[in-house]
Each structure stands twice: as C-alpha cells, then as structure tokens.
C-alpha cells in the first residue's frame, strides 16, 4: 500500500484527529446510534498496510503516515455481513476498507529505522479484532465515504464463544435492558450505596436483537439544552399573524 493510493481519503481524517479530545464519559449505545449514518457487522479480513513480527512471535499491524499532514492511520479490510442501519440504502454485503486513526509505523530516528506508535485521543486508536473475527461498527458518512466514529464504543468485538453471537453494550438508560437485565441492575442499585455518578447499564445483547434496539434508540427524543430551547423568542412565538393577533386580544381581555 502506498500513500498516494490513499491520499483522497487521508484529509478526511485530519479534522477528527486534530480536534479529538478525551470524552468526559464513555459514549453509550444510544448516543452512538444517533451519531451514526451506518451500522454494520463485519468480519475482519486483516490489515492492508502489512504487519511486523514481534520478538515474542506476535504480529503487530502496521499503519500508514501521510508525510504532508503527519496523520497516522491503520487500514483494515472488512467484509460486511449484516447492515443494521443505512441512511442512504446503499449498504451491501461486500468488502470495505476501514481506516482507524492512529497506529504503529516505521520512522527514521537518529538515522535508524524504529517502530513508533501514534495514539489518538478519544480511544479512536483501538485496533480492530484479529483477522477472522467479527466486529460491530458504528460509522459516519464523510464526503461519500463511511468511516468509524472517532469515539469509544464505536467498534465492538462480537463474542461467538457461546451458541448465540452477542456484543457487550453500554446503555445510558435501563429501558434498553432485557427483563432479566433490568432485574439485575435494580438488584445492584438496591444493594449499593447512592453514588454521585450516573449508573451504567451494561448487558450482553444477541446480534438478532440489535436491529430492534437501534430503531428504539432512534425514536428516543434528542436532548436539548440552553435558554434558546427553553424560552422561545418572539419570532418563534409569533410564527403566524393569527397567533400574534390572538395573543394581543387575550392580553387586552377581548378573548378569555
């Protein structure tokens, strides 16, 4: 793989990498769904940037560094097996290239070739699972290309150790838990002491239940904040002449 072959998409990573900052709290399933334009389950085929063998015999995927911008990313090939959410109905069961910000690259330091790892804030540099394993990806569309969200919890490894494949999800609300999960969460709350932080609700969810949960998360009203949302200005209050006229008549006592 060469830098030239990926130049059209390297610049798409620059805003997210440059502005990334550690989040105040880990993003939950609901937030990730609302931020996504596409959610898929895919099988990792491996990295397309090569790998290096470590002294212990393990393999470390190699990333790519753009010399012009200094952006480091690790390219992966993923075969999409299931489309769970697709805003433009173009999702297909096919191989796609997934660029993960951050990674390990060879660089010349004091005249010697050395391995250097570049990390990206916001847990975006977490690598994908090894080749042959499945992953749940929350993706956003940027200029016609889909890329994983630069947040923690946007790439979740699929657990196939049991008969039913599942993923471990973090929820902000217990409404998305199964009945057994709600009972377990309530028991933990009853047994514990009041905490200053918001409780977290984590549960292993079967893959066949994901579509239902995604649609439920999309129906939850988005939170708003600030005076602008709470107190409408005169332009909002008088959206039509009829409304303004009636309000004036109410104030003068013409209309009870």
Steps between C-alpha positions, in 0.01 A plus 500: 500500500626847415414842635400613153225236478338636817558874455135568403386377843789601726376858527164373626674383817670832571204683666411209729861431599591863553193584705468171689500530878436250777125483559360594841334158513484193281236521231205270547312299241227763459746782427699287256185407308387863468844602373517222240406505133572129463531208743631165380633168619803380307779245499852639522708380205822652631705814458594624156804693625703191587623377837821441693593197711589579861772321699234298684367373167190718491404708198451876526299674225680786331337834434565767239622854561427780258821707475308813399258512796666269753174304533550137599232239437474124472308360201293182536298292259158400640232288334155635587266215587204689649369855445319610816453868414541675166390860444542495119403133435831430323645256753595165346657172606846573364859573595569852622812681615489634855750765608572510874673820621835435664731202475860378489733608219867477411681830534863604472625623838867607525572314180338172615170342397282470810143404574300788642139487616274803455192510720189709442294647782145377554593128484495519120829316469362171634580239232245270343487133603733251329420368152211256494310657790184711481455861608206738542578836334327835553586717199445853371491627142762752393503622143367174362717271715400318818741503791473373861398759757796644688353409840541220748248224445481549122674165432373210709634147472238231438510218754442160339616291796143388567230359274349844440730775370479815711659838573550676833320836491499792743164678538422837651147387593369170639212511250717312247583216738328166482261413786774291661748782450267751666451273800875454534564874471233579758648244739844661467351844565306377805807330643734793446528844649384817323769607254592847378549378144237380256448123506612301197297215359702236316353186348592233249256535210440234229568620145146419389368758749718787379267626225215532748718690748633732229148597394403561862804723552412703190151567639627641830472884490835673476587703811517878464653760726540874539270799523438494125316169529318576824376855433380573145570844363234723342574366154415148618202607708348700214555244230174614338307828499190323634682378810643846571160664453331255738772553763446877477121458545559273800720760665235774452220281633308468173545123511475300822 
